[in-house]
């Protein structure tokens, strides 16, 4: 390992100051991963981290997993690690948290840097693989440090405090976005539970609205419901309803009531008519006897 970079006042850098101050320098590399280290700097520290991550990558490669490719965006604000296809930010290492950077002279494809994690406050060593740009990337990070330090001296330290506040706000925004995603998921789960609760058992059964017909799909009869005449299909008005004299009574089937005592003698055969006459005489006699019983009142002056 070599090049634990130092600031050199007479150093001629590779990029213009504006390229790192107003924009960023991109590099496409392979990301071997990151691992926790005990110290914030040191050549031996990064050597151990490189050996460890190379061994882990060798195991994953034997299992058929490829080394993921990422994009590095280097500026005076830090080093961003993005997914090469989706451009999602995987890690955002602010420059003031990077304590060590070096490239490996024995393996010119490897370069590393150590950064202090903002959440756990642990020192993590990030290891990358680049076939041609390992040394150049290390020098670019060194130039970003040099420009950031000069800007710090010009602003009297105010710029660093501002960037710390911005970093805190960005962290809070990420936390709020995560909480928002969790709340959306909980709301979706509640909606699914409500749908399951309100659904009828045994599948969806459509309830037919209550109609004015009976079980045989016929309109129920009501004696108080007036019959409304309807127009015939040929357009002719309906005939007027038939009215009967009020003194003629009829039974349920439209026939006149039967009274055996009001029938004439010619309505029945002689033997039946004689029986009816005897019944009528007996009924009249019973009425006479009943009237005599009621007339036997001791207070009646006629007794």
C-alpha positions as CSV (number, residue, x, y, z in Angstrom):
1,X,0.0,0.0,0.0
2,X,1.1,3.5,-0.7
3,X,0.0,7.1,-1.0
4,X,-1.6,8.0,2.2
5,X,-2.1,11.4,0.6
6,X,-0.8,14.6,2.0
7,X,-1.7,18.2,1.1
8,X,1.1,19.7,-0.9
9,X,1.0,23.4,-1.7
10,X,3.0,23.1,-4.9
11,X,1.1,20.0,-6.1
12,X,-0.2,20.1,-9.7
13,X,-3.6,18.5,-9.7
14,X,-5.3,16.6,-12.5
15,X,-8.7,18.5,-12.6
16,X,-9.8,22.1,-12.5
17,X,-11.0,23.5,-9.2
18,X,-14.5,24.2,-10.7
19,X,-14.9,20.6,-11.8
20,X,-14.7,19.5,-8.2
21,X,-16.2,22.6,-6.5
22,X,-19.3,23.1,-8.8
23,X,-19.6,19.6,-10.3
24,X,-18.1,16.2,-9.6
25,X,-15.7,13.7,-11.3
26,X,-17.3,10.3,-12.1
27,X,-15.5,6.9,-12.2
28,X,-16.9,3.5,-13.0
29,X,-15.3,0.8,-10.7
30,X,-16.1,-2.5,-9.1
31,X,-17.1,-2.4,-5.5
32,X,-15.6,-5.2,-3.3
33,X,-17.5,-4.0,-0.3
34,X,-16.7,-2.4,3.1
35,X,-15.6,-3.7,6.5
36,X,-15.1,-2.3,9.9
37,X,-11.6,-1.4,11.0
38,X,-10.1,-0.6,14.4
39,X,-8.2,2.5,13.5
40,X,-9.0,5.6,11.3
41,X,-5.8,5.4,9.4
42,X,-2.8,3.3,8.6
43,X,-1.3,1.2,5.8
44,X,-1.5,-2.0,7.7
45,X,-5.1,-1.3,8.6
46,X,-6.2,-1.1,5.0
47,X,-4.0,-4.1,4.0
48,X,-5.9,-6.3,6.4
49,X,-9.3,-4.9,5.1
50,X,-8.3,-5.6,1.5
51,X,-7.3,-9.2,2.3
52,X,-10.5,-9.8,4.1
53,X,-12.8,-8.4,1.4
54,X,-10.8,-10.1,-1.4
55,X,-11.3,-13.5,0.3
56,X,-15.0,-12.8,0.7
57,X,-15.3,-11.8,-2.9
58,X,-13.4,-14.9,-4.0
59,X,-16.0,-17.1,-2.2
60,X,-18.9,-15.2,-3.7
61,X,-17.3,-15.5,-7.2
62,X,-17.1,-19.3,-6.7
63,X,-20.8,-19.3,-6.0
64,X,-21.5,-17.6,-9.3
65,X,-21.9,-14.0,-7.9
66,X,-20.3,-11.2,-9.9
67,X,-18.6,-8.2,-8.4
68,X,-21.1,-5.3,-8.5
69,X,-20.2,-2.3,-10.6
70,X,-20.8,1.2,-9.2
71,X,-20.2,4.8,-10.1
72,X,-18.1,7.1,-7.9
73,X,-18.8,10.8,-7.8
74,X,-16.0,12.8,-6.3
75,X,-16.3,16.4,-5.3
76,X,-15.3,18.8,-2.5
77,X,-18.4,17.6,-0.6
78,X,-17.5,14.0,-0.5
79,X,-17.6,10.6,-2.3
80,X,-20.9,9.2,-3.4
81,X,-21.3,5.5,-4.4
82,X,-24.1,4.9,-6.8
83,X,-25.6,1.9,-8.5
84,X,-24.3,1.9,-12.0
85,X,-27.7,1.1,-13.6
86,X,-30.3,2.7,-11.4
87,X,-28.2,5.6,-10.1
88,X,-29.4,4.9,-6.6
89,X,-27.1,6.3,-3.9
90,X,-25.7,3.4,-1.9
91,X,-23.3,5.3,0.3
92,X,-22.7,9.1,0.7
93,X,-19.3,9.6,2.4
94,X,-18.9,13.2,3.4
95,X,-15.3,14.5,2.9
96,X,-14.7,15.6,6.5
97,X,-15.5,12.0,7.6
98,X,-12.8,10.4,5.3
99,X,-9.6,10.0,7.3
100,X,-7.4,7.9,5.0
101,X,-7.1,7.1,1.3
102,X,-4.5,4.9,-0.5
103,X,-3.9,2.8,-3.6
104,X,-2.1,-0.5,-3.6
105,X,1.2,-0.5,-5.4
106,X,1.4,-4.3,-5.4
107,X,-2.0,-4.5,-7.1
108,X,-2.5,-1.4,-9.1
109,X,-6.2,-2.1,-9.6
110,X,-7.1,-1.7,-5.8
111,X,-7.7,1.5,-4.0
112,X,-9.3,2.2,-0.6
113,X,-10.4,4.9,1.8
114,X,-11.5,4.9,5.5
115,X,-14.7,6.8,6.4
116,X,-16.4,7.2,9.8
117,X,-20.0,6.2,9.7
118,X,-22.4,9.0,10.7
119,X,-24.9,6.6,12.4
120,X,-22.7,4.0,14.2
121,X,-19.5,6.2,14.5
122,X,-17.5,3.2,13.4
123,X,-14.7,3.4,11.0
124,X,-15.4,1.5,7.7
125,X,-12.8,0.7,5.0
126,X,-14.2,0.8,1.5
127,X,-12.3,-1.2,-1.2
128,X,-12.7,-0.8,-4.9
129,X,-11.2,-2.4,-8.0
130,X,-10.4,-0.4,-11.1
131,X,-8.2,-1.7,-13.9
132,X,-6.7,1.6,-15.0
133,X,-7.8,4.4,-12.7
134,X,-6.9,3.3,-9.2
135,X,-4.0,5.8,-8.8
136,X,-6.0,8.6,-10.6
137,X,-9.0,8.1,-8.3
138,X,-6.8,8.4,-5.2
139,X,-5.2,11.6,-6.5
140,X,-8.7,13.0,-7.3
141,X,-9.8,12.5,-3.7
142,X,-6.6,14.1,-2.6
143,X,-7.3,17.2,-4.8
144,X,-10.9,17.4,-3.4
145,X,-9.4,17.5,0.1
146,X,-7.0,20.3,-0.9
147,X,-9.8,22.4,-2.4
148,X,-12.1,21.8,0.6
149,X,-9.3,22.8,3.0
150,X,-8.7,26.1,1.1
151,X,-12.4,26.9,1.1
152,X,-12.5,26.2,4.8
153,X,-9.7,28.8,5.4
154,X,-11.4,31.3,3.2
155,X,-14.8,31.0,4.9
156,X,-13.3,31.0,8.4
157,X,-14.9,27.6,9.2
158,X,-18.5,28.7,8.5
159,X,-18.7,26.6,5.5
160,X,-18.0,23.4,7.4
161,X,-20.8,24.2,9.9
162,X,-23.2,24.8,7.1
163,X,-22.4,21.5,5.5
164,X,-22.8,19.7,8.8
165,X,-26.3,21.2,9.1
166,X,-27.1,20.2,5.5
167,X,-25.9,16.7,6.3
168,X,-28.1,16.5,9.3
169,X,-31.1,17.8,7.3
170,X,-30.4,15.2,4.6
171,X,-30.3,12.5,7.2
172,X,-33.6,13.6,8.6
173,X,-35.2,13.7,5.2
174,X,-34.1,10.0,4.6
175,X,-35.6,9.1,8.0
176,X,-38.9,10.8,7.1
177,X,-39.0,9.1,3.7
178,X,-38.5,5.7,5.4
179,X,-41.3,6.5,8.0
180,X,-43.5,7.6,5.1
181,X,-43.0,4.2,3.3
182,X,-43.8,2.3,6.5
183,X,-47.0,4.3,7.1
184,X,-48.1,3.7,3.5
185,X,-47.5,-0.1,3.9
186,X,-49.5,-0.1,7.2
187,X,-52.3,1.8,5.5
188,X,-52.4,-0.7,2.7
189,X,-52.5,-3.6,5.2
190,X,-55.4,-2.0,7.0
191,X,-57.4,-1.5,3.8
192,X,-56.8,-5.2,2.9
193,X,-58.0,-6.3,6.4
194,X,-61.2,-4.1,6.1
195,X,-62.0,-5.7,2.7
196,X,-61.6,-9.1,4.2
197,X,-63.7,-8.2,7.2
198,X,-66.6,-6.8,5.2
199,X,-66.7,-9.5,2.5
200,X,-69.4,-12.2,3.1
201,X,-68.3,-15.7,4.0
202,X,-68.1,-18.3,1.3
203,X,-67.3,-15.9,-1.4
204,X,-68.9,-12.8,-2.7
205,X,-72.7,-13.1,-2.7
206,X,-74.8,-10.3,-4.3
207,X,-77.8,-9.5,-2.2
208,X,-80.9,-8.8,-4.3
209,X,-82.7,-5.7,-3.3
210,X,-86.1,-6.1,-1.8
211,X,-88.8,-5.8,-4.4
212,X,-92.6,-5.5,-4.3
213,X,-93.2,-9.1,-5.5
214,X,-93.7,-12.3,-3.6
215,X,-91.8,-15.6,-3.8
216,X,-93.6,-16.5,-7.0
217,X,-92.6,-13.1,-8.6
218,X,-96.2,-11.9,-8.4
219,X,-97.5,-8.7,-7.0
220,X,-99.2,-9.3,-3.6
221,X,-102.9,-8.7,-3.4
222,X,-104.2,-6.0,-1.1
223,X,-108.0,-5.5,-0.8
224,X,-107.5,-1.8,-0.2
225,X,-105.3,-1.3,-3.2
226,X,-107.4,0.3,-6.0
227,X,-107.3,-1.4,-9.4
228,X,-105.9,1.1,-11.9
229,X,-107.0,0.4,-15.5
230,X,-104.2,0.2,-18.1
231,X,-104.2,1.0,-21.7
232,X,-104.3,-2.0,-24.1
233,X,-101.5,-2.7,-26.4
234,X,-103.5,-1.6,-29.5
235,X,-104.0,1.9,-27.9
236,X,-107.7,1.4,-27.1
237,X,-108.9,2.7,-23.7
238,X,-110.0,0.0,-21.2
239,X,-113.7,-0.7,-20.8
240,X,-115.5,0.9,-17.8
241,X,-115.7,-1.3,-14.7
242,X,-118.9,-3.2,-14.1
243,X,-120.9,-1.8,-11.1
244,X,-123.4,-3.9,-9.3
245,X,-126.4,-2.6,-7.2
246,X,-125.4,-2.3,-3.6
247,X,-128.4,-4.4,-2.4
248,X,-127.1,-7.5,-4.2
249,X,-124.7,-9.5,-2.0
250,X,-122.3,-12.1,-3.3
251,X,-120.0,-14.5,-1.7
252,X,-116.2,-14.9,-2.2
253,X,-116.8,-16.9,-5.5
254,X,-119.2,-14.4,-7.0
255,X,-122.4,-16.3,-6.2
256,X,-125.5,-15.2,-4.2
257,X,-125.7,-16.5,-0.6
258,X,-127.8,-19.6,-0.1
259,X,-130.8,-19.4,2.3
260,X,-132.9,-22.6,2.5
261,X,-135.8,-20.8,4.2
262,X,-136.2,-18.2,1.5
263,X,-136.4,-20.7,-1.4
264,X,-139.8,-21.4,-3.0
265,X,-141.6,-24.8,-2.8
266,X,-140.8,-25.6,-6.5
267,X,-137.1,-25.3,-6.0
268,X,-136.8,-28.7,-4.2
269,X,-138.4,-32.2,-4.6
270,X,-141.4,-32.9,-2.4
271,X,-139.7,-35.1,0.2
272,X,-136.9,-32.5,0.7
273,X,-139.4,-29.7,0.8
274,X,-141.5,-31.4,3.5
275,X,-138.4,-31.8,5.7
276,X,-137.6,-28.2,5.3
277,X,-141.1,-27.2,6.3
278,X,-140.9,-29.3,9.4
279,X,-137.6,-27.7,10.3
280,X,-139.1,-24.2,9.8
281,X,-142.1,-25.1,11.9
282,X,-139.8,-26.4,14.7
283,X,-137.7,-23.2,14.5
284,X,-140.9,-21.1,14.9
285,X,-142.1,-23.2,17.8
286,X,-138.8,-22.8,19.6
287,X,-139.0,-19.0,19.2
288,X,-142.6,-19.1,20.6
289,X,-141.6,-21.2,23.7
290,X,-138.6,-18.9,24.2
291,X,-140.9,-15.9,24.2
292,X,-143.2,-17.7,26.8
293,X,-140.4,-18.3,29.1
294,X,-139.4,-14.7,29.1
295,X,-143.1,-13.7,29.8
296,X,-143.2,-15.8,33.1
297,X,-141.8,-12.9,35.1
298,X,-143.5,-12.7,38.6
299,X,-143.4,-8.9,38.4
300,X,-145.4,-9.0,35.1
301,X,-149.0,-7.8,35.7
302,X,-150.3,-10.2,33.0
303,X,-149.5,-13.4,35.2
